[in-house]
Amino acid sequence: MRTSLFFAAITLIAAHASAQEVDIKPQLRAGDEFRLELTRIRENSDRPQANGKGRTLVSVRVVSATPQGFVLDWAPGATVLDNPLAAQDPTVAAASEIVRDMVFRLTLNADGEITGLANQKEIVPKLQALVDKLVQDLSTRLPAEQRQAFQKLTGQILSPATLILSATREAEIYFGLNGVSLAAGEAVEVDLEQPNPFGGGVIPAKFRVDMESATKDSASIKTTTTYDPSVLIRVTQSLAQQAGKPIPPEELAKLPPLQMRDDAKYLFDRTVGLMREVTMDRLVSVEGVRRYDGWQIRLLSGPKR
């Protein structure tokens, strides 16, 4: 699980904040339940036929709430895709179907930062069994000479670790600002290391958070993450190696810079300590080729008070 590495820096820098500062932390009780609508958007200029949105409803239940932290059951439902061509991709359809109704038990600290997955040992073998069955079923539809390569590739794409990361990514986004304390109108920028979204290691980045406005009931926050271009070149080399097509150093030096940036907006409900709306946009571009990944998370129904 990702930890929020910038919170310590923010706490030190913002120690002078006025009495009007906003603490981003949950106000949850054991037994609380709430529902979220997750919309995942993908756009790739190289494969526009696969562009589209996926919509998933997530049910969340608070198992326990103590001064030390929280335990939440995060249960994604079915994913509905708006693009029939994307829905025909067996790995896309399988990834959402396998985790459907699987309960991920998340642990959060007292500030609401995700610290782990309590039931990982329980769900990994369940996921593996589902993956094995699915891969076996799909491979029987292929010519015999293609089955082994398909099983190997699909088994990697749909590994339990990858499925857990994908299924809990929206939880990381939704609770990602928990632990921040800033005054209305205040902005802070810090250096941090972000998990590599393409897998393996971390990427140095600059993270900026702006508390745009706040009332007694809500707060509006925006964040920007920019990544080190020189490190992104090494990410390009790593991806090429994973694909079995390493790029010679002399060719790597000629590559145009890869640019990546995340922009997010949050609407925080101060009465229950939950985000009413979260929008995150990730743009990756290089020499006219553009990939956009977007997440929209909306609180459909909050805890009853």
GISULMO-V357301 format. One record per residue. N is the residue number from 1. RES is the residue in one small letter. BURIAL is I if it has 24 or more other C-alpha atoms within 12 Angstrom, else O. Layout:
n=[N | N]
res=[RES | RES]
burial=[BURIAL | BURIAL]
This chain:
n=[1 | 2 | 3 | 4 | 5 | 6 | 7 | 8 | 9 | 10 | 11 | 12 | 13 | 14 | 15 | 16 | 17 | 18 | 19 | 20 | 21 | 22 | 23 | 24 | 25 | 26 | 27 | 28 | 29 | 30 | 31 | 32 | 33 | 34 | 35 | 36 | 37 | 38 | 39 | 40 | 41 | 42 | 43 | 44 | 45 | 46 | 47 | 48 | 49 | 50 | 51 | 52 | 53 | 54 | 55 | 56 | 57 | 58 | 59 | 60 | 61 | 62 | 63 | 64 | 65 | 66 | 67 | 68 | 69 | 70 | 71 | 72 | 73 | 74 | 75 | 76 | 77 | 78 | 79 | 80 | 81 | 82 | 83 | 84 | 85 | 86 | 87 | 88 | 89 | 90 | 91 | 92 | 93 | 94 | 95 | 96 | 97 | 98 | 99 | 100 | 101 | 102 | 103 | 104 | 105 | 106 | 107 | 108 | 109 | 110 | 111 | 112 | 113 | 114 | 115 | 116 | 117 | 118 | 119 | 120 | 121 | 122 | 123 | 124 | 125 | 126 | 127 | 128 | 129 | 130 | 131 | 132 | 133 | 134 | 135 | 136 | 137 | 138 | 139 | 140 | 141 | 142 | 143 | 144 | 145 | 146 | 147 | 148 | 149 | 150 | 151 | 152 | 153 | 154 | 155 | 156 | 157 | 158 | 159 | 160 | 161 | 162 | 163 | 164 | 165 | 166 | 167 | 168 | 169 | 170 | 171 | 172 | 173 | 174 | 175 | 176 | 177 | 178 | 179 | 180 | 181 | 182 | 183 | 184 | 185 | 186 | 187 | 188 | 189 | 190 | 191 | 192 | 193 | 194 | 195 | 196 | 197 | 198 | 199 | 200 | 201 | 202 | 203 | 204 | 205 | 206 | 207 | 208 | 209 | 210 | 211 | 212 | 213 | 214 | 215 | 216 | 217 | 218 | 219 | 220 | 221 | 222 | 223 | 224 | 225 | 226 | 227 | 228 | 229 | 230 | 231 | 232 | 233 | 234 | 235 | 236 | 237 | 238 | 239 | 240 | 241 | 242 | 243 | 244 | 245 | 246 | 247 | 248 | 249 | 250 | 251 | 252 | 253 | 254 | 255 | 256 | 257 | 258 | 259 | 260 | 261 | 262 | 263 | 264 | 265 | 266 | 267 | 268 | 269 | 270 | 271 | 272 | 273 | 274 | 275 | 276 | 277 | 278 | 279 | 280 | 281 | 282 | 283 | 284 | 285 | 286 | 287 | 288 | 289 | 290 | 291 | 292 | 293 | 294 | 295 | 296 | 297 | 298 | 299 | 300 | 301 | 302 | 303 | 304 | 305]
res=[m | r | t | s | l | f | f | a | a | i | t | l | i | a | a | h | a | s | a | q | e | v | d | i | k | p | q | l | r | a | g | d | e | f | r | l | e | l | t | r | i | r | e | n | s | d | r | p | q | a | n | g | k | g | r | t | l | v | s | v | r | v | v | s | a | t | p | q | g | f | v | l | d | w | a | p | g | a | t | v | l | d | n | p | l | a | a | q | d | p | t | v | a | a | a | s | e | i | v | r | d | m | v | f | r | l | t | l | n | a | d | g | e | i | t | g | l | a | n | q | k | e | i | v | p | k | l | q | a | l | v | d | k | l | v | q | d | l | s | t | r | l | p | a | e | q | r | q | a | f | q | k | l | t | g | q | i | l | s | p | a | t | l | i | l | s | a | t | r | e | a | e | i | y | f | g | l | n | g | v | s | l | a | a | g | e | a | v | e | v | d | l | e | q | p | n | p | f | g | g | g | v | i | p | a | k | f | r | v | d | m | e | s | a | t | k | d | s | a | s | i | k | t | t | t | t | y | d | p | s | v | l | i | r | v | t | q | s | l | a | q | q | a | g | k | p | i | p | p | e | e | l | a | k | l | p | p | l | q | m | r | d | d | a | k | y | l | f | d | r | t | v | g | l | m | r | e | v | t | m | d | r | l | v | s | v | e | g | v | r | r | y | d | g | w | q | i | r | l | l | s | g | p | k | r]
burial=[I | I | I | I | I | I | I | O | O | I | O | O | O | I | O | O | O | O | O | O | I | I | I | I | I | I | I | I | I | O | O | I | I | I | I | I | I | I | I | I | I | I | I | O | O | O | O | O | O | I | I | I | I | I | I | I | I | I | I | I | I | I | I | I | I | O | O | O | I | I | I | I | I | I | I | I | I | I | I | I | I | O | O | O | O | I | I | O | O | I | I | I | I | I | I | I | I | I | I | I | O | I | I | I | I | I | I | I | I | I | I | I | I | I | I | I | I | O | O | I | O | O | I | I | O | O | I | I | O | I | I | I | O | I | I | O | O | I | I | O | O | O | O | O | O | O | O | O | O | I | I | O | O | I | I | O | I | I | I | I | I | I | I | I | I | I | I | I | I | I | I | I | I | I | I | I | I | I | I | I | I | I | I | I | O | I | I | I | I | I | I | I | I | I | O | O | I | O | O | O | O | O | I | I | I | I | I | I | I | I | I | I | I | I | O | O | O | I | I | I | I | I | I | I | I | I | I | I | I | O | I | I | I | I | I | I | I | O | O | O | O | O | O | O | O | O | O | O | O | O | O | O | O | O | O | O | I | I | I | I | I | I | I | I | I | I | I | I | I | I | I | I | I | I | I | I | I | I | I | I | I | I | I | I | I | O | O | O | O | O | I | I | I | I | I | I | I | I | I | O | O | I | I | O | O]
